[in-house]
Amino acid sequence: MAGPAPRPKSDSAFQPGTDQIAALECIKAIVGQSGWTTDAAEMAPHLVEWRGHFRGRAQMVVRPSATEDVAAVVSLCAEARLPIVPQGGNTGMCGGATPLDTGDAVILSLARMNRIRAIDPGNNTMTVEAGCVLQTLQEAAAKADRYFPLSLAAEGSCMIGGNLSTNAGGTNVLRYGNAREQVLGLEVVLPDGRIWDGLLGLRKDNTGYDLKHLFLGAEGTLGIITAAVLKLFPQPHRIDAAFCAVASIPAALDLLDLARRDSGDRVETFELISRPVVDLVLKHIPGTHDPLSGRHDHYVLLEQSSTASADAADRFVAMLADAMDKGLIIDATVAQSEKQRRDFWALRENASESQKLEGASIKHDISVPVSAIPAFHDDAWEAVQAIEPNARLVAFGHAGDGNLHYNIAEPQGGDRRSFLAKTAAVNKAVHDAVHAHKGSISAEHGIGQLKRAELVRYKPDVALDVMRQIKDILDPYGLMNPGKVL
């Protein structure tokens, strides 16, 4: 196997690895006065994961405004052996954008690279830079009478570069797929400073290895995504939403099957929400309310979109009535306005925040085959209760694509320290159940720092070996986001 390609030469006068101070000064000159900071207060938000679980140190935060500047900075870092931590909106949940505590890294923020380079309605594509906020892209697509379907709770602050680097999921995966499935082309700065321009808006390109998939989901460990060509879709003319109490988890999956068949597979959202989630949101989030009068164990937030059908709303209501006749739905309400629809969503989108306000929890972002959800749900809960009989199960998530946030909350009135001391045992119980049902220990949040040991436990040895070989070839000095994934 050939070694790494020769690295581009910079105009710097220092020798590789011998003068990092000189490299930092050169970096300052490249990005200009507004493109870097070493001020402790300005750097502080970049050094901590948003939940506060990971904290690190760095020598500098660099904020380039163009791909060429990113390339020049990366080339200098490669010569000086300076580790680089790429960072977008810093909304990740696994410490993937947080530097290690070694303090030797440079944080490279993409926040200033926030331009929409082009929108091509005829090709249904949008070419954007990595620092664009997700919600901004959704709004820009809508102005062009197009739809960009990637949607996350953090869409008002997360950036598309981070979404792509973590292969973010969200609420519309059921119909449109994960972030990687929204991408036609990428622009990437490689660990040696070269720029790979793969910004093609092609849906068919059968010319060998599809390189973009190396970088989608790699969490910045193989290169820095600086721009992307994204798919756009026809703008939905209406979205019908219902909040349903279901008889059981198997009944929920039967409802999913019925809704997909009846709508011609136009179901966009199928969120499973347990009663403890509703209770926590109602308790901690002002302005929320229960859409249904009775208490039920399990709920579904169901949405389907339509671009043309005049009778879509009537068909939606008829499908729900059919599901109720079949005993799948116990009670349901259909949103009569956008406000009512957003009220439904408030119960789902505030699930994480309400858990945070309630106290400690041990969280799991897992996926299993959709058909395996009921068995996994029960098997994992039995295993957890053997470790902590008084724990509370707070389960919710994108059941339509098999992704559950299977979270274990501390017992009411219990000892937090004692509960958190059981984290490793609880993680193993849940992840063993995931593995037994042929699932994944990380459905959409990534690996980062949080799940590196778990990855080694559950990922096949051959897969890990191939991943390490790819990393060694592209990043032989291990400078790209060190300590993450592998």
C-alpha positions in Angstrom: 0.0 0.0 0.0 1.4 3.4 -0.9 2.2 5.9 1.7 0.7 9.3 2.2 1.0 11.8 -0.7 3.6 14.5 -0.4 2.5 17.4 1.6 2.3 20.9 0.1 5.0 23.3 1.0 4.1 26.5 2.9 6.2 29.7 2.8 7.0 29.3 6.5 10.6 29.3 7.6 10.3 26.8 10.5 11.0 23.1 10.4 8.2 20.5 10.9 7.4 20.1 14.6 10.1 22.4 15.8 8.4 25.8 16.1 4.8 25.8 16.9 4.9 29.4 18.2 6.0 30.5 14.8 3.2 28.5 13.2 0.6 30.1 15.4 1.9 33.6 14.4 1.7 32.6 10.7 -1.9 31.4 11.3 -2.8 34.8 12.8 -1.5 36.5 9.7 -3.5 34.2 7.4 -6.9 34.8 9.0 -6.4 38.4 10.0 -7.2 40.2 13.3 -10.9 39.2 13.3 -10.1 35.6 12.5 -8.5 34.4 15.7 -8.6 34.7 19.4 -6.6 33.7 22.5 -8.8 35.6 24.9 -10.0 33.3 27.7 -13.5 34.6 27.8 -14.0 34.4 24.0 -12.5 30.9 23.9 -14.5 29.6 26.8 -17.7 28.6 24.9 -15.6 26.6 22.4 -13.9 24.6 25.2 -16.9 22.9 26.7 -19.6 20.5 25.3 -23.0 22.1 25.6 -24.2 19.7 28.3 -21.0 20.3 30.3 -19.9 16.7 30.2 -16.6 17.4 28.4 -14.2 20.3 28.9 -10.8 20.9 27.2 -8.1 23.4 26.5 -6.7 24.9 23.4 -4.0 27.3 22.3 -6.2 29.3 20.0 -9.6 29.5 18.3 -9.2 30.2 14.5 -12.1 31.5 12.4 -11.2 31.4 8.7 -13.6 32.9 6.3 -12.7 31.1 3.1 -11.7 27.5 2.1 -8.3 28.7 1.0 -7.6 30.1 4.4 -8.7 26.8 6.0 -6.3 25.0 3.7 -3.4 27.3 4.6 -4.1 26.9 8.3 -4.3 23.1 8.1 -1.1 23.0 6.1 0.8 25.0 8.7 -0.7 22.8 11.5 0.5 19.7 9.6 4.0 21.1 9.3 4.2 22.1 13.0 2.4 19.0 14.2 -0.4 21.1 15.8 -3.6 19.1 16.5 -6.8 20.6 14.9 -10.3 20.4 16.4 -12.9 21.4 13.7 -16.0 23.0 15.2 -19.4 24.1 14.0 -22.2 25.2 16.2 -20.9 23.0 19.1 -24.2 21.4 19.7 -23.0 17.8 19.7 -23.7 15.4 22.5 -20.6 13.2 22.5 -17.8 15.6 23.0 -16.7 15.3 19.3 -16.2 19.0 18.9 -14.5 19.5 22.3 -10.7 19.6 22.5 -8.8 17.3 24.8 -7.3 18.6 28.0 -3.8 18.5 26.6 -4.1 22.1 25.6 -2.0 21.8 22.5 -4.8 22.0 19.9 -6.0 24.7 17.6 -9.8 24.9 17.4 -10.9 25.7 13.8 -14.3 27.2 13.9 -16.3 27.3 10.6 -18.7 29.9 11.9 -17.5 32.6 9.5 -17.9 30.4 6.4 -21.7 30.9 6.3 -22.4 31.7 2.7 -25.0 30.1 0.4 -23.0 29.9 -2.8 -25.8 28.9 -5.1 -29.4 27.6 -5.3 -30.3 25.7 -8.4 -34.1 25.0 -8.4 -33.9 23.3 -11.8 -31.4 20.7 -10.4 -33.0 20.8 -6.9 -29.7 21.5 -5.2 -28.2 24.1 -2.9 -24.4 24.7 -2.6 -23.6 26.0 0.9 -20.6 26.5 3.2 -20.1 24.6 6.4 -20.8 27.4 8.8 -24.4 27.9 7.6 -26.9 27.4 10.4 -29.4 24.7 9.5 -32.5 26.8 10.0 -31.1 29.4 7.6 -30.8 26.7 4.9 -34.3 25.6 5.5 -35.6 29.1 5.1 -33.5 29.8 2.0 -34.8 26.6 0.4 -38.4 27.7 1.2 -37.8 31.1 -0.5 -36.9 29.2 -3.6 -40.1 27.1 -3.2 -38.0 24.1 -2.3 -37.7 22.0 0.8 -34.6 21.0 2.7 -35.8 18.2 5.0 -33.0 17.9 7.6 -34.6 19.0 10.9 -33.2 18.8 14.4 -34.1 20.3 17.8 -30.9 22.4 17.6 -31.6 23.7 14.0 -31.5 27.3 15.2 -27.8 27.0 16.2 -26.3 23.9 14.7 -24.3 24.2 11.5 -24.5 22.1 8.4 -20.8 21.2 8.5 -21.3 19.6 11.9 -24.5 18.0 10.8 -22.7 16.3 7.9 -19.6 15.5 9.9 -21.8 13.6 12.4 -24.2 12.3 9.9 -27.0 13.8 11.9 -30.5 12.2 11.9 -33.4 14.2 13.2 -37.1 13.9 12.7 -37.5 13.3 8.9 -35.1 10.4 8.5 -38.1 8.0 7.9 -38.8 9.6 4.6 -35.6 11.4 3.5 -32.8 9.6 5.3 -29.9 10.8 7.4 -27.7 13.8 6.6 -25.4 11.7 4.3 -28.4 11.0 2.1 -29.0 14.7 1.6 -25.6 15.3 0.1 -24.5 15.1 -3.6 -21.1 16.6 -3.3 -18.5 17.9 -0.8 -15.6 20.3 -0.6 -13.0 19.1 1.9 -9.7 20.3 3.2 -7.5 17.2 3.8 -5.2 16.8 6.7 -2.2 17.8 4.6 -3.9 21.1 3.5 -4.9 20.0 0.0 -8.5 20.9 -1.1 -10.6 18.2 -2.6 -13.3 19.9 -4.7 -16.1 17.3 -5.1 -18.9 19.9 -5.4 -20.8 18.1 -8.0 -24.6 18.3 -8.2 -24.9 14.9 -9.8 -27.3 12.1 -8.9 -25.4 9.7 -11.0 -21.6 9.6 -11.0 -20.2 6.0 -11.4 -16.5 6.9 -11.6 -15.0 4.8 -8.8 -15.0 5.3 -5.1 -17.6 7.8 -3.7 -15.1 9.7 -1.6 -17.7 12.0 0.0 -18.9 9.1 2.2 -15.4 8.9 3.9 -16.0 12.3 5.4 -19.7 12.1 6.2 -20.0 10.8 9.7 -16.2 10.9 10.3 -16.5 13.7 12.9 -13.6 15.7 11.5 -11.1 12.9 12.0 -10.3 12.6 8.3 -10.6 16.1 7.0 -12.6 19.3 7.3 -15.9 19.7 5.3 -15.9 23.3 4.1 -18.9 23.2 1.7 -21.5 20.8 0.3 -24.0 20.4 -2.5 -27.3 19.5 -0.8 -30.5 17.9 -2.3 -33.7 19.9 -2.3 -37.2 18.6 -2.7 -40.6 20.0 -3.7 -42.1 22.3 -1.0 -44.9 20.5 0.8 -48.2 22.4 0.5 -49.6 21.0 3.7 -48.5 18.9 6.7 -51.1 17.0 8.7 -50.2 16.2 12.3 -51.8 14.0 14.9 -50.9 13.3 18.6 -52.1 9.7 19.3 -52.3 7.6 22.4 -51.5 4.0 21.2 -52.4 0.7 22.8 -48.8 -0.5 23.0 -45.5 -0.3 21.3 -46.4 -3.1 18.8 -49.6 -1.2 18.1 -47.6 1.9 17.4 -45.6 0.0 14.8 -48.8 -1.4 13.2 -50.0 2.2 13.0 -46.8 3.2 11.2 -47.3 0.4 8.7 -50.9 1.5 8.1 -50.0 5.2 7.8 -47.2 4.5 5.3 -49.4 2.3 3.1 -52.4 4.5 3.2 -50.4 7.7 2.4 -48.3 6.3 -0.4 -45.3 6.5 2.0 -45.6 10.2 2.7 -45.1 9.8 6.5 -42.4 12.3 7.5 -42.5 12.0 11.2 -43.2 9.1 13.5 -42.1 9.9 17.1 -42.7 7.5 19.9 -43.1 9.3 23.3 -43.5 7.6 26.6 -45.7 9.0 29.4 -42.8 9.8 31.6 -41.5 12.2 28.9 -44.8 14.0 28.8 -44.9 14.3 32.6 -41.4 15.7 32.7 -42.1 18.3 30.0 -45.3 19.4 31.6 -43.5 19.7 34.9 -40.5 21.7 33.7 -41.4 23.6 30.5 -43.8 26.5 30.9 -46.6 26.8 28.3 -46.8 23.2 27.5 -50.0 21.1 27.9 -51.3 17.6 27.4 -53.2 17.3 24.1 -55.3 14.4 25.4 -57.5 14.2 28.4 -56.5 10.8 29.7 -53.1 9.3 30.8 -51.6 6.6 28.6 -48.4 4.7 28.6 -47.3 5.5 25.0 -47.9 8.2 22.4 -47.1 8.8 18.8 -46.5 12.2 17.1 -47.4 11.4 13.5 -47.0 13.7 10.5 -47.5 13.3 6.8 -46.9 15.8 4.0 -48.5 16.5 0.7 -47.5 18.5 -2.3 -50.7 18.2 -4.4 -53.4 15.9 -3.0 -56.6 17.9 -2.4 -58.1 15.2 -0.2 -54.9 14.6 1.9 -56.5 15.9 5.2 -59.6 13.8 4.8 -57.5 10.7 4.0 -55.4 11.4 7.1 -58.4 11.6 9.4 -59.9 8.5 7.8 -56.6 6.6 8.3 -56.6 7.5 12.0 -60.3 6.4 12.3 -59.3 3.1 10.7 -56.5 2.7 13.2 -58.8 3.4 16.1 -61.3 0.8 14.8 -58.5 -1.7 14.7 -57.6 -1.0 18.3 -54.2 0.6 17.5 -55.1 4.0 18.7 -56.9 4.7 22.0 -57.3 8.4 21.6 -56.0 11.1 19.2 -56.3 14.7 18.2 -55.4 16.3 14.9 -53.7 19.7 14.7 -56.2 22.4 13.4 -53.5 25.1 13.1 -49.8 25.5 12.9 -49.8 26.6 16.6 -51.5 23.3 17.6 -48.9 21.4 15.6 -46.1 23.3 17.4 -47.7 22.5 20.7 -47.5 18.8 19.8 -43.8 19.3 19.0 -43.1 21.1 22.3 -43.7 17.8 24.1 -41.1 16.1 21.9 -38.5 18.8 21.4 -38.3 19.6 25.1 -37.7 16.0 26.2 -33.9 16.5 26.6 -34.2 19.8 28.4 -36.8 18.6 30.8 -34.7 15.6 31.7 -31.7 17.9 32.4 -33.9 20.0 34.8 -35.2 16.9 36.5 -31.8 15.5 37.5 -29.3 12.9 36.5 -29.9 10.5 33.7 -27.9 7.9 31.8 -28.6 8.4 28.1 -28.5 6.1 25.1 -28.9 7.0 21.4 -29.5 3.6 19.9 -31.1 2.0 16.8 -32.4 -1.4 16.1 -34.5 -2.8 13.2 -38.0 -1.3 13.5 -39.5 -4.7 13.9 -37.2 -5.3 16.9 -38.2 -2.2 18.9 -40.7 -3.9 21.2 -38.4 -6.8 22.1 -35.4 -4.6 22.6 -37.5 -2.1 24.7 -38.5 -4.9 27.2 -35.2 -6.8 27.2 -33.2 -3.7 27.9 -35.5 -2.5 30.7 -35.4 -5.9 32.4 -31.6 -5.8 32.3 -31.5 -2.2 33.7 -33.9 -3.0 36.5 -31.6 -5.8 37.6 -29.0 -3.1 38.2 -31.2 -0.3 39.5 -34.7 -1.5 40.4 -36.0 2.0 41.2 -34.7 3.7 38.0 -37.2 5.5 35.7 -37.3 4.7 32.0 -37.6 7.9 29.9 -37.8 6.6 26.3 -38.7 8.5 23.2 -37.4 8.9 19.6 -37.7 8.4 15.9 -39.4 5.0 16.0 -40.1 5.1 12.3 -36.4 4.6 11.6 -35.6 2.4 14.6 -33.9 5.2 16.6 -34.7 5.5 20.3 -33.3 7.7 23.0 -33.5 5.1 25.7 -32.7 7.2 28.8 -32.6 6.0 32.4 -33.4 8.6 35.0 -32.3 8.6 38.6 -34.9 7.2 41.1 -37.1 9.8 42.7 -35.7 10.7 46.1 -32.6 8.5 45.4 -29.0 9.2 45.8 -27.6 10.7 42.6 -24.0 9.7 43.2 -24.9 6.1 43.8 -27.0 6.1 40.7 -24.3 7.6 38.5 -21.8 5.1 39.8 -23.8 2.5 38.0 -23.4 4.2 34.6 -21.0 1.7 33.1 -23.2 -1.2 34.2 -26.3 0.4 32.8 -24.6 1.3 29.5 -23.4 -2.3 29.1 -26.9 -3.6 29.8 -28.6 -1.4 27.3 -25.9 -1.8 24.6 -25.7 -5.6 25.1 -29.5 -5.6 24.3 -28.9 -3.4 21.3 -26.2 -5.8 20.1 -28.3 -8.8 20.7 -31.0 -7.3 18.4 -28.5 -6.4 15.7 -28.6 -2.7 16.4 -26.2 0.3 16.7 -25.0 2.0 19.9 -25.0 5.3 18.2 -27.9 6.1 15.9 -27.4 9.8 15.2 -25.2 11.5 17.8 -21.9 9.9 16.8 -19.0 8.5 18.8 -16.8 11.6 19.8 -15.1 11.0 23.1 -18.1 9.5 24.8 -18.3 6.1 23.1 -14.8 5.2 22.0 -14.5 2.3 24.4 -18.0 1.1 23.5 -17.2 1.2 19.8 -14.3 -1.1 20.4 -16.6 -3.5 22.3 -19.3 -3.8 19.7 -17.8 -2.9 16.3 -16.3 -5.9 14.4 -12.5 -6.1 14.5 -12.3 -6.1 10.7 -14.3 -2.9 10.6 -12.2 -1.2 13.2 -9.0 -2.3 11.4 -10.2 -0.8 8.1 -11.2 2.4 9.8 -7.7 2.7 11.4 -6.0 2.0 8.0 -8.1 4.8 6.4 -7.2 7.2 9.3 -3.5 6.3 9.0 -3.3 7.0 5.3 -5.2 10.3 5.3 -3.9 11.6 8.7 -0.6 9.8 9.4 0.3 12.2 12.2 -3.1 11.9 14.0 -3.7 15.6 14.0 -7.3 15.8 12.9 -9.6 15.9 15.9 -7.4 13.6 18.0 -9.0 11.4 20.7 -12.3 11.2 18.8 -14.0 8.1 17.3 -10.8 5.9 17.3 
